Amino acid sequence: MRGLSMNRHFKKTLIAGISALSFTIGYSAAAHAADTPVDPAAETTSELETLIVTARGKPRTVLDSAVPVDSFSEADLKSAAFTDTNDILKTLVPSYTLAREPISDGATFIRPASLRGLPTDKTLFMVNSKRRHRSALVSIGGTGAQAPDAATIPASALKNVVVTRDGAGAQYGSDAIAGVIDFQLKDSPSGGSLTAQYGQFFLGDGEDVMITGNLGLPLGDSGFVNGTFEYTSQNQVHRGKQYCNKGIPNQSAGFCVSDYAATPAGQAVGYGDLITDYVQKWGQPDAEALRGVINAGYDITDNVSIYAFANYSKSSAVEYFNYRPPVSNAVNDTPVRLANGSTFQFNSIFPAGFTPMFGGDITDYSLTGGIKGKFANGLQYDFSGRYGDDKLSYTLWDTVNPSMGPASPKSFYVGSLISTESAANADFAYDWTVAGLHTPITFNFGAEYRKEGYEIEAGDVPSYVAGTWATPDPFGFCNATTHTATATGAALPATAGLNCANYLTSSADGFAGQDPVYAALAVGSNGAPGSPPDYSGELTRDSYAGYLEGSANVTEAWFFDVAVRG
């Protein structure tokens, strides 16, 4: 399957639902208010600050934008006492929702965010007004959404953040139905900063550490290089109690970790530590990240400039899976017969049960560069190229592959998800003056070629292999038809207690329970089986797109925008 390529060319026909045609009408309340008489005394009490926001053809202010816009400065970002950019956005933008998702597999490490209640892939993420590549996580349990991970962009590298909401799809296409979030990187050619931040909850957990530095340097007489690094560390937050379901009917036979840890057997294997180190923690996971961003630009002439920016992010986190008690559990409490006829079950290795630990390591990097300027006839251009790569690797430990029996390792590499994206863009803008209109008509047009790849990397062999005990009676002790002992079974010592006639779990065969020879154990690392080679590989696709957009203020109060995309 590796290397298989799917070429997809957009049809020339315009298809509704893929941003084929967008039409926006905006009414400027500010312009209408300008015609209203104002008390001269009131005019001197306040002054509206003009905030520049991102637009294709030319910048607009918050007041004359055709769609609702929020612009957050560096000071706004610093005011939120979080180290994760996602959490900062959640604090500043009321319609941006984000949940902590313990025991949610990949969603614990790459948290799906939502703007205006829509799936995460309906929000267009941009950096310096260039589309951001997507993360490796696909939400296979829901809508199949795959979106960028805002957490890989350190907030300390941002000059400001612009959030466009209603109507953004008319300007940017169907993947911006929820809105657009544009991260503008710092571009100062001088100065710097070094910041350390520490905090924790009153109860002493959730320790939060951030160390960040920024430095701006001139590049010749008309350029800049601005770099930022950031280290963050978050400790586990837990408000639960020690596992104990004694007295609850049909729940692990009333097993209680605290009671077991107090017994001589529990103390002998060191389970006394479980009194303070809970067998399952639910809440914010342990996490650590190191990230860096570089932004650079240089003006070749007054009308031509080049630019480039890149990021690198390496992060890891650990989550607890559900606790497996030693009794009434398919892994721990299911006996099987070994080659010598004796019985084995995993609660001999985990006498107080076990909790699989799931780790996620994320490596994300990207590079974008281009040249932009203005021709003598007034036509503005922007030629750019970009590449992005996001890899999510899974590891699992403190667990077993049950089908391997006592030979099973206790740590596994489960596999990786890798998403890559490269694109080349040509964007143009031109202002055409038309008599009778309040402003010139701004025409924006351009084209894009994009190559996307997605790869599932296989885990290590023990994470997915079907071991000896994946099927009943692996050593052929019993005849499957007559339910009598074979020659191999008959040769076992009487102390083995083999009873081939006891083949049913019910008492219909005349016996209670079932002989362990007929038991089979689950395949793959318990908690998260690895990806086998047959279900791994890489797919790529090529796509082409173009757009044409025209916008203008017909009057001081009315703004029109029409766009065609395909």
C-alpha positions in Angstrom: 0.0 0.0 0.0 3.0 2.3 0.6 3.6 4.8 -2.1 0.1 4.6 -3.6 -0.9 7.9 -5.1 -4.3 9.3 -5.6 -4.4 12.3 -8.1 -7.5 14.4 -7.7 -8.0 17.3 -10.1 -10.8 19.8 -9.3 -13.4 19.9 -12.1 -13.9 23.1 -14.0 -17.6 23.0 -13.1 -18.3 24.8 -9.9 -19.8 22.6 -7.2 -21.9 24.1 -4.5 -20.7 23.2 -1.1 -17.0 23.4 -2.1 -16.9 27.2 -1.9 -17.8 27.5 -5.6 -19.6 30.8 -5.1 -19.6 33.1 -2.2 -21.4 36.4 -1.8 -21.1 38.8 1.1 -23.0 42.0 1.9 -21.8 44.1 4.7 -23.3 47.2 6.3 -21.1 49.6 8.2 -22.7 50.8 11.4 -19.8 53.1 11.9 -20.5 55.0 8.7 -24.2 55.3 9.6 -23.2 56.6 13.1 -21.0 59.2 11.5 -24.1 61.0 10.1 -25.5 61.2 13.6 -24.9 64.5 15.5 -22.4 64.0 18.3 -22.0 66.0 21.4 -18.7 67.9 21.0 -17.9 67.3 24.7 -18.3 63.6 24.2 -15.8 63.7 21.3 -13.0 64.6 23.6 -13.6 61.8 26.1 -12.4 58.9 24.1 -10.6 58.0 20.9 -11.0 54.8 18.9 -7.8 53.0 18.1 -7.5 51.6 14.5 -6.6 48.0 14.5 -5.2 46.5 11.3 -6.5 43.0 10.5 -5.6 40.6 7.7 -7.3 40.8 4.3 -6.3 39.5 0.9 -6.3 42.7 -1.1 -5.5 45.3 1.5 -5.7 45.7 5.2 -9.0 46.8 6.9 -9.7 48.1 10.3 -11.9 46.3 12.8 -14.6 49.0 12.3 -14.9 48.8 8.5 -14.5 45.0 8.2 -17.5 43.2 6.6 -17.4 40.4 9.1 -17.0 40.3 12.9 -13.3 40.4 13.9 -11.4 40.1 17.1 -7.8 41.3 17.3 -5.7 40.4 20.3 -2.4 42.1 21.0 0.7 40.6 22.6 -0.4 42.1 25.9 -3.8 40.3 25.6 -2.0 37.0 25.0 0.3 37.6 28.0 -2.7 38.4 30.3 -4.0 34.8 30.0 -2.1 32.7 32.6 -1.7 29.6 30.4 1.3 28.1 28.6 -0.8 26.4 25.9 -1.8 28.5 22.9 -5.1 26.6 22.8 -5.9 27.5 26.4 -5.1 31.1 25.7 -7.5 31.2 22.8 -10.2 29.6 24.9 -9.7 32.4 27.5 -9.8 35.2 25.0 -12.4 34.0 22.5 -15.8 33.1 24.1 -16.9 30.9 21.1 -13.6 29.0 21.0 -14.2 25.8 23.1 -11.6 23.3 24.2 -11.9 20.4 26.6 -9.4 18.3 28.5 -9.9 14.8 27.3 -8.3 12.2 29.5 -8.3 8.6 28.3 -9.2 9.7 24.8 -6.2 8.2 22.9 -4.7 10.8 20.5 -7.2 13.5 21.6 -5.4 13.6 24.9 -2.3 14.9 23.2 -3.8 16.9 20.3 -7.0 18.4 21.7 -9.7 19.1 19.1 -10.9 22.7 19.4 -14.2 24.1 18.2 -15.1 27.6 17.0 -18.7 28.5 17.2 -19.7 24.9 17.9 -18.5 23.5 14.6 -16.0 20.7 14.0 -12.3 21.6 14.4 -11.6 21.3 10.6 -14.2 24.0 9.9 -11.8 26.7 11.3 -9.0 27.9 9.0 -5.7 28.3 10.9 -3.1 30.7 9.4 0.3 31.9 10.3 1.3 35.3 8.8 -1.8 34.9 6.6 -0.5 31.6 5.2 -2.5 28.4 5.6 -1.2 26.2 8.4 -0.7 22.5 7.8 -2.9 19.9 9.6 -2.0 17.7 12.5 -1.6 13.9 12.2 -4.7 13.2 14.4 -7.9 12.3 12.6 -11.0 12.1 14.8 -12.1 8.7 13.5 -14.7 8.4 16.3 -16.8 11.3 15.0 -16.8 13.4 11.9 -13.3 12.4 10.6 -12.1 15.9 11.3 -8.4 16.7 10.8 -7.2 20.1 11.6 -4.0 22.0 12.6 -2.8 21.9 16.2 -2.6 25.5 17.6 -0.6 24.2 20.6 2.5 23.8 18.3 2.7 27.6 17.9 4.1 29.2 21.0 2.2 32.2 22.2 5.4 33.9 23.1 6.2 34.1 19.4 3.0 36.0 18.5 2.7 39.7 17.8 -1.1 39.5 17.7 -3.9 37.1 16.8 -6.8 38.0 14.5 -10.0 35.9 14.7 -12.6 36.3 12.0 -15.9 34.6 12.6 -19.3 34.9 10.8 -18.9 35.3 7.0 -15.3 34.1 6.9 -16.3 31.3 4.5 -17.2 33.9 1.9 -13.7 35.2 2.0 -11.6 32.1 2.5 -13.7 29.1 1.4 -15.6 26.2 2.9 -12.9 25.2 5.4 -13.4 28.5 7.1 -17.2 28.2 7.8 -16.5 28.5 11.5 -14.0 31.3 11.1 -10.3 32.1 10.5 -7.6 32.4 13.2 -4.5 34.2 11.9 -1.4 34.1 14.0 0.9 37.0 13.3 4.5 36.4 14.3 6.7 38.9 15.9 8.8 40.9 13.4 10.8 43.4 15.5 14.4 43.8 14.2 15.7 44.7 17.7 15.2 44.0 21.3 14.5 40.8 23.2 13.1 39.2 26.3 13.6 36.3 28.7 10.6 35.2 30.8 10.1 32.5 33.4 6.6 31.6 34.7 5.6 29.2 37.5 2.4 28.3 39.1 0.5 25.4 40.7 -2.9 24.6 42.3 -3.5 25.2 45.9 -3.4 21.5 46.7 0.1 21.3 45.3 -0.4 19.5 42.0 -0.7 20.8 38.4 2.8 22.5 38.5 3.1 24.7 35.5 6.4 26.0 34.2 7.3 28.1 31.2 10.6 29.5 30.1 10.6 31.6 27.0 13.0 33.9 25.2 12.7 36.2 22.2 15.4 38.1 20.2 15.1 40.4 17.2 18.0 41.2 15.0 18.4 43.5 11.9 19.0 41.9 8.5 21.0 44.4 6.6 19.5 47.9 6.3 15.9 46.8 5.5 15.3 43.4 7.0 14.8 41.5 10.2 15.2 38.1 11.9 13.1 37.4 14.9 13.4 34.2 16.9 11.5 32.7 19.8 12.1 29.6 21.9 9.7 28.2 24.5 9.9 25.4 27.1 6.8 24.3 29.0 6.1 21.6 31.5 2.7 20.6 33.1 2.3 18.2 35.9 -0.5 15.8 36.5 -3.8 17.1 38.1 -5.9 14.5 40.0 -8.9 14.9 42.2 -10.0 11.3 42.4 -9.8 8.7 45.1 -8.0 5.4 45.3 -9.6 2.6 43.5 -11.9 0.5 45.7 -15.2 -1.0 44.6 -15.8 -3.3 47.5 -19.5 -3.8 48.2 -20.5 -3.0 44.6 -22.2 -6.0 43.1 -20.6 -7.7 40.1 -17.7 -5.3 40.2 -14.4 -7.1 40.4 -15.5 -9.3 43.2 -15.3 -6.5 45.7 -11.5 -6.0 45.2 -10.0 -3.0 46.9 -6.4 -1.8 46.2 -6.0 -0.3 49.6 -7.0 -3.5 51.4 -4.7 -5.6 49.3 -1.7 -3.2 49.8 -2.0 -3.6 53.5 -1.7 -7.4 53.3 1.7 -9.2 53.6 1.4 -10.3 50.0 0.7 -6.7 48.8 3.6 -5.4 50.9 5.9 -8.0 49.5 5.5 -6.8 45.9 5.6 -3.1 46.9 1.9 -2.3 46.3 1.9 -0.2 49.4 2.9 2.7 47.3 -0.4 2.6 45.6 -2.0 4.3 48.6 -0.5 7.6 47.5 0.3 6.9 43.9 -3.3 6.3 42.6 -3.8 3.4 40.2 -5.7 5.6 37.9 -5.5 9.4 37.6 -8.2 11.3 35.7 -7.4 14.9 34.7 -4.6 17.0 33.2 -1.8 14.7 32.1 1.9 15.1 32.5 3.2 17.0 29.5 6.4 18.7 28.3 7.2 20.7 25.2 10.1 22.5 23.5 9.2 24.8 20.7 10.9 27.4 18.5 9.8 29.9 15.8 11.9 32.0 13.4 10.4 34.8 11.3 12.4 36.8 8.8 11.8 39.4 6.1 13.9 41.7 3.8 12.9 44.6 1.5 14.8 44.2 -1.7 13.3 47.5 -3.1 10.5 49.7 -2.0 8.1 47.5 -4.0 9.6 44.0 -3.6 10.3 42.0 -0.4 11.1 38.4 0.5 10.0 36.6 3.6 10.4 33.3 5.4 9.3 31.7 8.7 9.6 28.3 10.2 8.6 26.5 13.4 9.7 23.4 15.2 7.8 21.7 18.1 8.6 18.6 20.1 6.2 17.6 22.8 5.2 14.6 24.9 2.5 13.7 27.3 1.4 10.6 29.3 -2.1 9.5 30.2 -3.5 6.7 32.4 -5.8 4.1 30.8 -8.5 2.4 32.8 -7.3 0.3 35.7 -7.4 -3.5 35.2 -8.2 -5.2 38.6 -6.7 -8.6 39.3 -10.1 -10.4 39.5 -13.2 -10.4 37.2 -11.0 -9.1 34.4 -10.5 -10.8 31.0 -6.7 -10.3 31.0 -5.8 -10.9 34.6 -8.3 -13.5 35.6 -8.3 -15.9 32.6 -6.1 -19.0 33.1 -4.5 -20.8 30.2 -2.4 -23.9 30.0 1.3 -23.8 29.3 3.3 -26.3 27.3 3.9 -28.4 30.3 0.2 -28.5 31.1 0.4 -26.2 34.1 -1.8 -23.1 34.3 -0.9 -19.5 34.1 -2.8 -16.3 34.5 -1.6 -12.7 34.5 -2.6 -11.9 38.0 0.4 -13.9 39.1 2.5 -11.1 37.5 0.1 -8.3 38.5 -1.4 -9.5 41.9 -3.1 -6.1 42.4 -3.9 -5.4 38.8 -2.3 -3.0 36.4 -2.9 0.3 34.6 -1.6 0.7 31.1 0.3 4.0 30.6 -0.1 5.6 27.2 2.4 8.1 25.8 2.2 10.4 22.9 5.2 12.2 21.3 4.4 14.9 18.7 7.0 16.3 16.3 5.8 19.2 14.2 7.8 21.4 11.8 7.1 23.7 8.9 8.8 26.1 6.5 7.2 28.9 4.5 8.8 31.4 2.2 8.0 33.7 -0.6 8.3 37.0 -2.5 5.8 39.7 -2.8 5.6 43.1 -4.3 3.8 45.5 -6.7 4.2 46.0 -10.4 4.3 49.4 -12.0 0.7 49.1 -13.1 -0.5 48.6 -9.6 -0.9 44.8 -9.7 0.1 43.3 -6.3 1.6 39.8 -6.3 2.6 37.2 -3.7 4.4 34.0 -4.7 4.9 31.5 -1.9 5.7 27.9 -1.1 5.3 26.0 2.1 5.9 22.6 3.7 4.6 21.1 6.9 5.0 17.8 8.7 3.3 16.5 11.9 4.0 13.2 13.5 2.2 11.6 16.4 4.0 8.5 17.9 2.3 6.2 20.4 4.0 4.1 23.1 2.4 1.9 25.7 3.9 0.4 28.9 2.9 -1.3 32.1 0.7 -3.6 30.1 1.0 -6.9 28.1 0.0 -8.6 24.9 -2.2 -11.3 26.5 -1.9 -13.7 23.6 1.8 -14.0 24.2 1.3 -15.3 27.8 4.2 -15.1 30.2 6.6 -14.3 27.3 4.9 -10.9 26.7 7.0 -7.7 27.1 5.5 -5.0 29.2 6.3 -2.0 26.9 5.4 -1.4 23.3 5.8 0.9 20.4 2.2 1.1 19.0 2.9 3.0 15.8 2.9 6.5 14.4 0.6 8.8 12.4 2.3 11.2 10.0 0.6 14.0 8.0 2.6 16.0 5.4 1.5 18.9 3.3 3.3 21.1 0.7 1.9 23.8 -1.5 2.8 26.5 -4.0 0.7 29.6 -4.3 0.4 32.6 -6.6 -1.9 35.4 -5.3 -2.7 38.7 -7.0 -4.6 41.8 -6.1 -5.6 44.8 -8.2 -7.6 48.0 -7.4 -9.9 49.2 -10.3 -11.5 52.6 -9.9 -15.1 52.8 -11.0 -17.0 56.0 -11.1 -19.9 56.1 -8.6 -18.4 53.7 -6.1 -17.2 54.8 -2.7 -14.0 52.8 -3.1 -12.2 51.0 -6.0 -13.1 47.4 -6.7 -10.4 45.2 -5.3 -9.9 42.1 -7.4 -8.2 39.2 -5.8 -7.3 36.1 -7.8 -4.8 33.3 -7.7 -4.1 29.6 -7.8 -2.7 26.8 -5.6 -1.1 23.4 -6.1 -1.1 21.3 -3.0 0.3 17.8 -2.3 -0.9 16.0 0.8 0.3 12.8 2.4 -0.8 10.6 5.2 1.1 7.6 6.6 0.3 5.0 9.3 3.6 3.6 10.6 3.5 0.1 11.9 4.1 -0.7 15.5 6.7 -3.2 16.8 5.9 -6.8 16.4 4.8 -7.6 20.0 2.2 -4.8 19.8 0.1 -6.6 17.2 1.3 -10.2 16.8 -1.1 -13.0 17.6 0.8 -15.0 20.2 0.6 -18.6 21.2 -2.6 -18.2 23.2 -4.6 -16.3 20.6 -6.5 -19.6 19.9 -7.7 -22.3 22.3 -5.6 -25.4 23.1 -2.4 -24.2 21.2 -0.5 -27.4 22.1 -3.2 -29.9 21.0 -3.9 -31.4 24.4 -7.6 -32.2 23.5 -9.5 -33.5 20.5 -11.8 -30.6 19.4 -14.5 -33.0 18.2 -14.6 -35.8 20.8 -13.4 -33.6 23.7 -11.0 -36.3 24.9 -7.3 -36.1 25.5 -4.9 -36.5 22.6 -1.7 -38.5 23.0 0.0 -35.2 24.0 -2.6 -34.4 26.6 -2.6 -38.0 28.0 1.2 -37.7 28.5 0.7 -34.8 30.9 1.2 -35.6 34.6 -2.0 -36.1 36.6 -1.2 -33.1 38.7 -1.9 -30.9 35.7 -5.6 -31.7 36.2 -6.4 -31.6 32.4 -10.2 -32.3 31.8 -10.9 -32.1 28.1 -14.6 -33.0 28.8 -15.0 -29.6 30.5 -15.2 -27.6 27.3 -18.2 -25.3 28.0 -18.2 -22.2 30.3 -21.7 -23.3 31.5 -22.5 -26.4 33.4 -24.2 -28.1 30.4 -21.1 -30.3 29.9 -21.5 -31.6 33.5 -18.8 -29.4 35.0 -18.7 -26.0 36.5 -16.6 -23.4 34.6 -14.2 -24.4 31.8 -10.9 -26.1 31.6 -8.1 -23.5 30.9 -7.1 -25.5 27.9 -10.0 -24.0 26.0 -9.3 -20.4 26.9 -7.9 -17.8 24.4 -6.5 -14.4 25.2 -6.8 -11.1 23.3 -4.3 -10.2 20.6 -2.2 -7.0 20.7 -0.9 -4.7 23.4 -3.7 -4.4 25.9 -5.2 -0.9 25.8 -4.0 0.1 22.3 -3.1 -2.7 19.9 -0.3 -1.7 17.5 -0.8 -1.1 13.8 0.2 -4.2 11.8 2.0 -3.8 8.4 -1.1 -4.9 6.5 -3.0 -1.9 7.8 -0.1 0.5 7.5 1.3 2.5 4.6 1.2 5.9 2.9 -1.3 7.6 0.7 -0.7 10.9 -1.2 -2.9 13.1 -3.3 -2.4 16.2 -5.5 -5.0 18.9 -5.8 -5.3 22.2 -7.8 -7.5 25.2 -7.0 -8.1 28.7 -8.2 -10.2 31.6 -7.0 -11.5 35.0 -8.2 -12.9 37.6 -5.8 -14.1 41.1 -6.1 -15.0 43.5 -3.3 -15.8 47.2 -2.9 -17.6 49.7 -0.7 -20.5 50.6 -3.0 -21.4 53.4 -0.6 -19.8 54.5 2.6 -22.2 52.2 4.5 -22.5 49.1 2.1 -19.8 46.6 1.3 -20.1 43.9 -1.4 -17.9 40.9 -1.8 -18.3 38.2 -4.5 -16.0 35.2 -4.9 -15.8 32.2 -7.2 -13.6 29.2 -6.3 -13.0 25.8 -7.8 
